[in-house]
Amino acid sequence: MTNKTKIIISSVAALAVILVAVGVSIAWDSHDIVEPLQIESSSAVEEKPVESSASEDAAEKYDIPPILPLPSKEEKETQEPQKNEQVVTKNPDGTKTTEIVRPEFEKPEPPEPPKVDEDKATDPEKPPEYTPEQKKPNEKPDEPTGGEKKDGQIYVPGFGWIEDEGGGSTTTIAENMNPNGNIIGY
């Protein structure tokens, strides 16, 4: 490579780096910063006129639900259950995110335990009484054990009686085989 070619390549690379840096800085500056809303208590809420045209544009684009104070315990008991709400938020990168917000609820009281009839309750100090049928252990039918042979068949658990074909294996050792299994001469 000549010096002239090296200078051209380095200047093109420097120009590319500068263009990437400018593009990144423009991308970072183009995002609108969304500030969180501050909720005031219900006694201090006053109607204030809206002076910004940006909030009017946002109200036209999005259906913004009103912010209501949380109900008291008495109001919660008398109110109907709330349904899930769908909330759409705008991310800093310009995309919209849809979330489903579920209402808060209180865990209900557990039910009372069932009442036990005193006449039917058994005495814990008295030993249990069993009928003769209950005293017999569970008897399994005569099932052969694995490997039992009868009439030229063998019993295999899970398969039953199958023909006994011997099942043995034969081993042959070649005359030209080393003890490690390699064949000599090949």
Secondary structure as UniProt FT lines:
FT   HELIX           3..29
FT   HELIX           42..44
FT   HELIX           53..61
FT   HELIX           73..78
FT   STRAND          85..90
FT   TURN            92..93
FT   STRAND          96..101
FT   TURN            118..120
FT   TURN            124..125
FT   HELIX           132..135
FT   TURN            146..147
FT   STRAND          149..150
FT   TURN            151..152
FT   STRAND          153..156
FT   TURN            157..159
FT   STRAND          160..163
FT   TURN            175..176
FT   TURN            179..180
FT   TURN            184..185
//
